[in-house]
Amino acid sequence: MAITKANILSEAYTVYIADTTTTAPEVDDCTGGSVEFGVDWVQCYTEGPVKLEYEGEMQGIRINGFLSDIKKILTGETAKVSFAVAEEDLRMFNYCISASTLTAVSPGASQCGQDVLTVGDGPIVEKQLALVGTNPEGNDRVIVIPVAVASGSFANETQVEHTAVPVEFEVLNDCTSAAGARLMTIYDLTADPA
């Protein structure tokens, strides 16, 4: 396939978040070029772009008699996803602050019902991410990230119409996946099942 401007630019991505124990979306069983997500996946309403960054660190190999590298080897990889959540409920705050815990208190005698988000000295909580955009054929492009943690700072930025919460997820190595597919897998859907 030739690289054209249409192959590079795409529409905005939708972000889905789930626990790492949640079954990944069934990319093989699509309908109308779209992937269906199970009930345990939560769609994040975002404001602005969804940014996915990948960086590979390489080291050059040199041998006697040559002044330049004869080969490069991969010595490290990092990837991160950043976006602004356009929701202000505590569930979204819980996803955006890795070391937080969300609990629900039921109403009772002398007790009002409440959702409680606690932050501080909690364990780092790993999440699974899926980014869904449009590929050049007009079908879904699905990026599945099996393990990520919310990292960086958390800021509640109030706009005139609504609140946007910037968040950054650092992608971690999924040791259970095959070598070469431990950070993410990108699927371009091209046709429905036969």
C-alpha positions in Angstrom: 0.0 0.0 0.0 1.4 3.4 -1.0 1.8 5.9 1.7 -0.5 8.9 1.1 -1.8 11.7 3.2 -5.0 9.8 3.8 -3.0 6.9 5.2 -1.4 9.1 7.8 -4.2 11.3 9.1 -7.1 9.8 10.9 -10.1 10.9 13.0 -10.1 11.3 16.7 -9.7 8.3 18.9 -12.1 7.0 21.5 -10.5 5.7 24.7 -11.8 2.6 26.6 -10.4 1.5 30.1 -10.8 -1.8 31.9 -9.1 -3.8 34.6 -6.2 -5.9 33.4 -8.2 -9.0 34.2 -11.0 -8.0 31.7 -11.2 -9.9 28.5 -9.7 -7.9 25.6 -12.1 -6.8 22.9 -13.0 -9.4 20.3 -11.3 -7.9 17.2 -11.9 -11.0 15.2 -15.7 -10.8 15.6 -16.5 -7.4 14.2 -19.7 -6.2 12.6 -19.8 -3.4 10.0 -16.1 -2.8 10.5 -16.6 -1.9 14.2 -15.4 -3.7 17.4 -17.9 -4.4 20.2 -16.6 -3.8 23.8 -17.9 -5.9 26.7 -19.7 -4.3 29.7 -16.6 -4.2 31.8 -14.9 -1.7 29.4 -15.6 1.9 30.3 -15.7 4.5 27.5 -13.9 7.8 28.4 -15.2 10.9 26.9 -12.2 13.0 26.0 -11.6 16.6 25.0 -8.9 17.3 22.4 -6.5 14.8 20.9 -5.6 11.4 22.2 -1.8 11.1 21.9 0.1 7.8 21.6 3.9 8.0 21.8 6.4 5.3 21.3 10.2 5.5 21.7 12.8 2.8 21.0 16.2 3.1 22.5 19.0 1.7 20.4 22.7 1.0 20.8 25.1 0.8 17.9 27.5 -2.1 17.4 30.9 -1.4 15.9 33.8 -3.6 15.0 37.4 -2.9 14.3 38.1 -1.3 10.9 34.7 0.4 10.6 34.0 3.9 11.8 30.3 3.6 11.8 27.8 1.2 13.3 27.3 -2.1 11.5 24.1 -3.0 13.4 21.7 -1.5 15.9 20.2 -3.4 18.8 17.1 -2.4 20.8 18.0 -1.7 24.4 14.8 -0.2 25.7 11.2 0.8 24.8 8.8 3.3 26.3 5.3 4.2 25.3 2.6 6.5 26.7 -0.9 7.6 26.0 -2.2 11.0 27.0 -5.6 12.7 26.8 -7.9 14.9 28.7 -11.0 13.3 30.2 -14.1 15.4 29.8 -15.9 13.9 32.8 -15.7 14.8 36.4 -17.2 11.9 38.2 -15.2 10.0 40.8 -15.0 6.9 38.7 -13.0 8.8 36.0 -10.8 10.4 38.7 -10.1 6.9 40.0 -8.9 5.8 36.5 -6.8 9.0 36.3 -5.0 8.6 39.7 -3.2 5.3 39.8 -2.8 5.0 43.6 -6.5 5.7 44.4 -9.4 3.6 45.6 -13.1 4.2 44.9 -15.7 2.8 47.3 -19.4 3.2 47.6 -21.2 3.7 50.9 -24.9 2.6 50.9 -27.5 4.8 52.5 -28.8 3.7 55.9 -30.0 5.1 59.2 -28.1 8.3 59.9 -25.9 7.6 56.8 -26.3 9.2 53.4 -25.2 7.3 50.3 -21.9 8.4 49.0 -19.0 7.5 46.6 -15.6 8.0 48.3 -12.3 8.4 46.5 -9.2 8.0 48.7 -5.7 9.0 47.5 -2.4 8.5 49.2 0.0 5.6 49.9 -2.2 3.3 47.9 -1.0 0.5 45.6 -0.3 1.3 41.9 -3.3 0.0 39.9 -2.7 -1.3 36.4 -5.3 -0.8 33.7 -5.9 -2.1 30.2 -6.5 0.5 27.5 -8.1 0.3 24.0 -8.0 3.2 21.6 -10.4 3.2 18.7 -10.1 5.4 15.6 -10.8 5.1 11.9 -8.4 3.5 9.4 -8.0 4.7 5.8 -10.6 2.1 4.6 -13.2 3.8 7.0 -13.3 0.8 9.4 -12.0 0.7 13.0 -8.4 0.9 13.9 -8.0 -0.6 17.4 -5.0 -0.2 19.5 -5.0 -2.6 22.5 -2.6 -1.9 25.4 -2.7 -4.8 27.9 -1.0 -3.0 30.8 -0.7 0.7 31.7 -0.6 2.8 34.8 -1.7 6.4 35.2 1.4 8.4 35.7 2.5 12.0 35.7 0.5 14.8 37.4 -3.3 15.0 37.7 -4.9 18.4 37.2 -8.5 19.4 37.3 -8.8 22.2 34.7 -12.2 23.9 34.7 -13.2 25.4 31.4 -16.1 27.8 30.8 -18.5 25.0 29.7 -17.1 21.9 31.5 -14.1 20.3 33.2 -11.2 18.6 31.5 -8.8 16.3 33.4 -5.5 15.7 31.7 -4.1 12.2 32.3 -1.1 10.3 31.0 -0.8 6.5 31.0 2.6 4.9 30.9 2.5 1.6 29.0 4.1 -1.4 30.8 5.6 -4.6 29.4 3.0 -7.4 29.4 5.3 -10.4 30.2 2.5 -12.8 29.3 2.5 -11.8 25.6 4.8 -13.0 22.9 8.1 -11.1 22.4 7.4 -8.3 19.9 3.9 -7.8 21.1 4.4 -6.9 24.8 3.5 -3.2 24.7 0.6 -3.0 22.3 -1.2 -4.5 19.3 -2.6 -2.4 16.5 -5.5 -3.8 14.4 -6.8 -2.3 11.2 -10.2 -3.9 10.4 -10.5 -4.4 6.6 -13.6 -6.6 6.2 -16.4 -8.3 8.2 -16.1 -12.1 8.9 -17.1 -14.2 5.9 
